[in-house]
Amino acid sequence: MPAGGYQARRPPAHAGRLRAWERVTITVVFVLVAAAITVIMVLTAHPQSAGPSGHNHTRGTQQQRPGSDQHR
């Protein structure tokens, strides 16, 4: 017998098993949230250095020099 005397047995804290449609709904929501997070991470990722020299090389873009006019 426990030292505290008689203790009534508590019912389980959960409501039992989930229904099939509840499991499917939770799975679909989880997958959609994970996909959204992945898409956001990919779209907001900034490229790291392009090579061992540490320079980012961008092709097809020219940097404007101070004093130059691009509208000629």
N, CA, C and O atoms as a GROMACS GRO file, in nm:
protein
  288
    1MET      N    1   0.085  -0.118   0.000
    1MET     CA    2   0.000   0.000   0.000
    1MET      C    3   0.089   0.124   0.000
    1MET      O    4   0.186   0.129   0.075
    2PRO      N    5   0.058   0.225  -0.084
    2PRO     CA    6   0.138   0.347  -0.088
    2PRO      C    7   0.134   0.420   0.045
    2PRO      O    8   0.040   0.407   0.122
    3ALA      N    9   0.239   0.496   0.070
    3ALA     CA   10   0.251   0.567   0.197
    3ALA      C   11   0.143   0.671   0.216
    3ALA      O   12   0.110   0.704   0.330
    4GLY      N   13   0.086   0.725   0.108
    4GLY     CA   14  -0.015   0.830   0.119
    4GLY      C   15  -0.154   0.777   0.144
    4GLY      O   16  -0.249   0.856   0.147
    5GLY      N   17  -0.170   0.649   0.161
    5GLY     CA   18  -0.303   0.592   0.180
    5GLY      C   19  -0.364   0.551   0.048
    5GLY      O   20  -0.293   0.527  -0.050
    6TYR      N   21  -0.496   0.542   0.046
    6TYR     CA   22  -0.566   0.499  -0.074
    6TYR      C   23  -0.565   0.610  -0.178
    6TYR      O   24  -0.600   0.724  -0.149
    7GLN      N   25  -0.525   0.577  -0.300
    7GLN     CA   26  -0.528   0.673  -0.410
    7GLN      C   27  -0.612   0.613  -0.522
    7GLN      O   28  -0.588   0.502  -0.568
    8ALA      N   29  -0.709   0.690  -0.564
    8ALA     CA   30  -0.797   0.645  -0.671
    8ALA      C   31  -0.719   0.645  -0.803
    8ALA      O   32  -0.635   0.732  -0.827
    9ARG      N   33  -0.747   0.549  -0.885
    9ARG     CA   34  -0.681   0.543  -1.015
    9ARG      C   35  -0.741   0.647  -1.109
    9ARG      O   36  -0.863   0.656  -1.124
   10ARG      N   37  -0.653   0.725  -1.173
   10ARG     CA   38  -0.699   0.830  -1.263
   10ARG      C   39  -0.726   0.771  -1.402
   10ARG      O   40  -0.658   0.678  -1.446
   11PRO      N   41  -0.825   0.827  -1.470
   11PRO     CA   42  -0.845   0.786  -1.609
   11PRO      C   43  -0.731   0.844  -1.695
   11PRO      O   44  -0.666   0.940  -1.654
   12PRO      N   45  -0.705   0.786  -1.810
   12PRO     CA   46  -0.598   0.839  -1.895
   12PRO      C   47  -0.623   0.984  -1.934
   12PRO      O   48  -0.738   1.027  -1.946
   13ALA      N   49  -0.515   1.058  -1.952
   13ALA     CA   50  -0.526   1.200  -1.983
   13ALA      C   51  -0.565   1.224  -2.129
   13ALA      O   52  -0.605   1.336  -2.164
   14HIS      N   53  -0.554   1.125  -2.213
   14HIS     CA   54  -0.589   1.142  -2.354
   14HIS      C   55  -0.729   1.091  -2.381
   14HIS      O   56  -0.787   1.019  -2.300
   15ALA      N   57  -0.782   1.129  -2.496
   15ALA     CA   58  -0.920   1.094  -2.529
   15ALA      C   59  -0.929   0.964  -2.609
   15ALA      O   60  -1.038   0.927  -2.653
   16GLY      N   61  -0.820   0.896  -2.627
   16GLY     CA   62  -0.823   0.772  -2.702
   16GLY      C   63  -0.760   0.789  -2.839
   16GLY      O   64  -0.696   0.890  -2.867
   17ARG      N   65  -0.780   0.691  -2.923
   17ARG     CA   66  -0.722   0.693  -3.057
   17ARG      C   67  -0.794   0.795  -3.144
   17ARG      O   68  -0.912   0.823  -3.126
   18LEU      N   69  -0.718   0.849  -3.239
   18LEU     CA   70  -0.778   0.943  -3.334
   18LEU      C   71  -0.850   0.865  -3.444
   18LEU      O   72  -0.814   0.753  -3.477
   19ARG      N   73  -0.952   0.928  -3.497
   19ARG     CA   74  -1.023   0.867  -3.610
   19ARG      C   75  -0.936   0.879  -3.734
   19ARG      O   76  -0.842   0.959  -3.737
   20ALA      N   77  -0.966   0.800  -3.835
   20ALA     CA   78  -0.885   0.799  -3.957
   20ALA      C   79  -0.882   0.936  -4.023
   20ALA      O   80  -0.776   0.981  -4.066
   21TRP      N   81  -0.997   1.004  -4.032
   21TRP     CA   82  -1.000   1.134  -4.098
   21TRP      C   83  -0.922   1.238  -4.018
   21TRP      O   84  -0.866   1.331  -4.076
   22GLU      N   85  -0.916   1.224  -3.887
   22GLU     CA   86  -0.838   1.316  -3.804
   22GLU      C   87  -0.688   1.296  -3.827
   22GLU      O   88  -0.611   1.392  -3.834
   23ARG      N   89  -0.647   1.170  -3.837
   23ARG     CA   90  -0.505   1.140  -3.866
   23ARG      C   91  -0.466   1.193  -4.002
   23ARG      O   92  -0.358   1.251  -4.017
   24VAL      N   93  -0.552   1.175  -4.102
   24VAL     CA   94  -0.522   1.223  -4.238
   24VAL      C   95  -0.514   1.376  -4.238
   24VAL      O   96  -0.425   1.433  -4.301
   25THR      N   97  -0.606   1.442  -4.170
   25THR     CA   98  -0.606   1.589  -4.164
   25THR      C   99  -0.479   1.640  -4.100
   25THR      O  100  -0.416   1.733  -4.152
   26ILE      N  101  -0.439   1.582  -3.990
   26ILE     CA  102  -0.317   1.626  -3.920
   26ILE      C  103  -0.195   1.602  -4.010
   26ILE      O  104  -0.105   1.686  -4.016
   27THR      N  105  -0.191   1.489  -4.079
   27THR     CA  106  -0.078   1.459  -4.169
   27THR      C  107  -0.072   1.558  -4.284
   27THR      O  108   0.036   1.606  -4.317
   28VAL      N  109  -0.186   1.588  -4.345
   28VAL     CA  110  -0.189   1.683  -4.457
   28VAL      C  111  -0.145   1.821  -4.412
   28VAL      O  112  -0.066   1.887  -4.480
   29VAL      N  113  -0.193   1.867  -4.297
   29VAL     CA  114  -0.154   1.998  -4.246
   29VAL      C  115  -0.004   2.002  -4.216
   29VAL      O  116   0.063   2.100  -4.246
   30PHE      N  117   0.047   1.897  -4.156
   30PHE     CA  118   0.190   1.890  -4.124
   30PHE      C  119   0.274   1.896  -4.252
   30PHE      O  120   0.372   1.970  -4.257
   31VAL      N  121   0.235   1.821  -4.353
   31VAL     CA  122   0.310   1.821  -4.480
   31VAL      C  123   0.303   1.958  -4.547
   31VAL      O  124   0.404   2.005  -4.600
   32LEU      N  125   0.187   2.022  -4.546
   32LEU     CA  126   0.175   2.154  -4.608
   32LEU      C  127   0.260   2.259  -4.536
   32LEU      O  128   0.323   2.342  -4.601
   33VAL      N  129   0.262   2.255  -4.404
   33VAL     CA  130   0.344   2.349  -4.328
   33VAL      C  131   0.492   2.324  -4.355
   33VAL      O  132   0.568   2.418  -4.374
   34ALA      N  133   0.533   2.198  -4.357
   34ALA     CA  134   0.673   2.165  -4.385
   34ALA      C  135   0.712   2.210  -4.525
   34ALA      O  136   0.822   2.262  -4.545
   35ALA      N  137   0.624   2.192  -4.623
   35ALA     CA  138   0.652   2.235  -4.760
   35ALA      C  139   0.662   2.387  -4.768
   35ALA      O  140   0.750   2.440  -4.836
   36ALA      N  141   0.573   2.457  -4.700
   36ALA     CA  142   0.577   2.603  -4.701
   36ALA      C  143   0.706   2.654  -4.639
   36ALA      O  144   0.767   2.748  -4.691
   37ILE      N  145   0.749   2.595  -4.529
   37ILE     CA  146   0.874   2.636  -4.464
   37ILE      C  147   0.991   2.610  -4.557
   37ILE      O  148   1.082   2.693  -4.568
   38THR      N  149   0.991   2.495  -4.624
   38THR     CA  150   1.099   2.463  -4.716
   38THR      C  151   1.105   2.561  -4.832
   38THR      O  152   1.213   2.607  -4.869
   39VAL      N  153   0.990   2.596  -4.889
   39VAL     CA  154   0.985   2.691  -5.000
   39VAL      C  155   1.036   2.828  -4.955
   39VAL      O  156   1.112   2.892  -5.027
   40ILE      N  157   0.994   2.872  -4.838
   40ILE     CA  158   1.040   3.002  -4.787
   40ILE      C  159   1.190   3.001  -4.765
   40ILE      O  160   1.258   3.098  -4.798
   41MET      N  161   1.242   2.893  -4.709
   41MET     CA  162   1.386   2.885  -4.684
   41MET      C  163   1.464   2.889  -4.816
   41MET      O  164   1.568   2.955  -4.824
   42VAL      N  165   1.416   2.820  -4.918
   42VAL     CA  166   1.486   2.817  -5.047
   42VAL      C  167   1.479   2.954  -5.115
   42VAL      O  168   1.578   3.000  -5.171
   43LEU      N  169   1.363   3.018  -5.109
   43LEU     CA  170   1.348   3.147  -5.176
   43LEU      C  171   1.426   3.259  -5.108
   43LEU      O  172   1.468   3.353  -5.174
   44THR      N  173   1.446   3.249  -4.979
   44THR     CA  174   1.516   3.356  -4.908
   44THR      C  175   1.663   3.326  -4.887
   44THR      O  176   1.734   3.406  -4.826
   45ALA      N  177   1.711   3.213  -4.936
   45ALA     CA  178   1.852   3.177  -4.918
   45ALA      C  179   1.939   3.269  -5.003
   45ALA      O  180   1.909   3.295  -5.119
   46HIS      N  181   2.046   3.316  -4.944
   46HIS     CA  182   2.143   3.398  -5.015
   46HIS      C  183   2.260   3.310  -5.054
   46HIS      O  184   2.308   3.232  -4.972
   47PRO      N  185   2.306   3.322  -5.179
   47PRO     CA  186   2.418   3.237  -5.220
   47PRO      C  187   2.545   3.272  -5.144
   47PRO      O  188   2.573   3.388  -5.116
   48GLN      N  189   2.620   3.170  -5.112
   48GLN     CA  190   2.748   3.190  -5.044
   48GLN      C  191   2.854   3.221  -5.150
   48GLN      O  192   2.821   3.235  -5.268
   49SER      N  193   2.978   3.233  -5.109
   49SER     CA  194   3.083   3.266  -5.204
   49SER      C  195   3.089   3.161  -5.315
   49SER      O  196   3.066   3.042  -5.292
   50ALA      N  197   3.119   3.208  -5.436
   50ALA     CA  198   3.112   3.122  -5.554
   50ALA      C  199   3.235   3.036  -5.572
   50ALA      O  200   3.231   2.940  -5.649
   51GLY      N  201   3.344   3.065  -5.505
   51GLY     CA  202   3.464   2.987  -5.526
   51GLY      C  203   3.562   3.005  -5.413
   51GLY      O  204   3.535   3.075  -5.316
   52PRO      N  205   3.677   2.941  -5.426
   52PRO     CA  206   3.776   2.948  -5.318
   52PRO      C  207   3.835   3.089  -5.301
   52PRO      O  208   3.891   3.119  -5.196
   53SER      N  209   3.823   3.174  -5.403
   53SER     CA  210   3.877   3.309  -5.391
   53SER      C  211   3.788   3.397  -5.303
   53SER      O  212   3.831   3.502  -5.256
   54GLY      N  213   3.666   3.353  -5.281
   54GLY     CA  214   3.576   3.428  -5.195
   54GLY      C  215   3.498   3.537  -5.266
   54GLY      O  216   3.430   3.616  -5.200
   55HIS      N  217   3.507   3.545  -5.398
   55HIS     CA  218   3.435   3.648  -5.473
   55HIS      C  219   3.307   3.591  -5.529
   55HIS      O  220   3.303   3.478  -5.578
   56ASN      N  221   3.203   3.669  -5.522
   56ASN     CA  222   3.078   3.632  -5.586
   56ASN      C  223   3.082   3.682  -5.728
   56ASN      O  224   3.096   3.802  -5.751
   57HIS      N  225   3.069   3.594  -5.824
   57HIS     CA  226   3.070   3.633  -5.964
   57HIS      C  227   2.928   3.627  -6.016
   57HIS      O  228   2.861   3.524  -6.008
   58THR      N  229   2.882   3.741  -6.070
   58THR     CA  230   2.751   3.742  -6.129
   58THR      C  231   2.768   3.765  -6.278
   58THR      O  232   2.839   3.856  -6.320
   59ARG      N  233   2.704   3.683  -6.356
   59ARG     CA  234   2.715   3.693  -6.500
   59ARG      C  235   2.604   3.779  -6.556
   59ARG      O  236   2.491   3.776  -6.507
   60GLY      N  237   2.637   3.855  -6.659
   60GLY     CA  238   2.535   3.930  -6.729
   60GLY      C  239   2.500   4.063  -6.664
   60GLY      O  240   2.415   4.134  -6.717
   61THR      N  241   2.559   4.098  -6.556
   61THR     CA  242   2.531   4.227  -6.494
   61THR      C  243   2.658   4.309  -6.492
   61THR      O  244   2.767   4.257  -6.469
   62GLN      N  245   2.642   4.436  -6.515
   62GLN     CA  246   2.756   4.527  -6.512
   62GLN      C  247   2.733   4.626  -6.400
   62GLN      O  248   2.623   4.676  -6.380
   63GLN      N  249   2.839   4.653  -6.327
   63GLN     CA  250   2.829   4.751  -6.220
   63GLN      C  251   2.845   4.889  -6.280
   63GLN      O  252   2.929   4.913  -6.366
   64GLN      N  253   2.762   4.980  -6.233
   64GLN     CA  254   2.770   5.117  -6.283
   64GLN      C  255   2.884   5.188  -6.214
   64GLN      O  256   2.896   5.188  -6.092
   65ARG      N  257   2.968   5.250  -6.295
   65ARG     CA  258   3.080   5.327  -6.242
   65ARG      C  259   3.032   5.464  -6.202
   65ARG      O  260   2.942   5.520  -6.264
   66PRO      N  261   3.093   5.520  -6.097
   66PRO     CA  262   3.054   5.656  -6.058
   66PRO      C  263   3.078   5.753  -6.173
   66PRO      O  264   3.184   5.752  -6.234
   67GLY      N  265   2.979   5.837  -6.202
   67GLY     CA  266   2.992   5.937  -6.306
   67GLY      C  267   2.956   5.888  -6.445
   67GLY      O  268   2.952   5.967  -6.538
   68SER      N  269   2.931   5.760  -6.461
   68SER     CA  270   2.896   5.710  -6.595
   68SER      C  271   2.746   5.723  -6.616
   68SER      O  272   2.667   5.717  -6.522
   69ASP      N  273   2.710   5.742  -6.741
   69ASP     CA  274   2.569   5.759  -6.775
   69ASP      C  275   2.526   5.639  -6.857
   69ASP      O  276   2.582   5.614  -6.964
   70GLN      N  277   2.427   5.566  -6.810
   70GLN     CA  278   2.382   5.446  -6.881
   70GLN      C  279   2.276   5.478  -6.985
   70GLN      O  280   2.237   5.388  -7.060
   71HIS      N  281   2.229   5.602  -6.993
   71HIS     CA  282   2.119   5.635  -7.085
   71HIS      C  283   2.171   5.686  -7.220
   71HIS      O  284   2.094   5.747  -7.294
   72ARG      N  285   2.292   5.664  -7.254
   72ARG     CA  286   2.348   5.712  -7.381
   72ARG      C  287   2.307   5.625  -7.495
   72ARG      O  288   2.345   5.651  -7.609
   0.00000   0.00000   0.00000
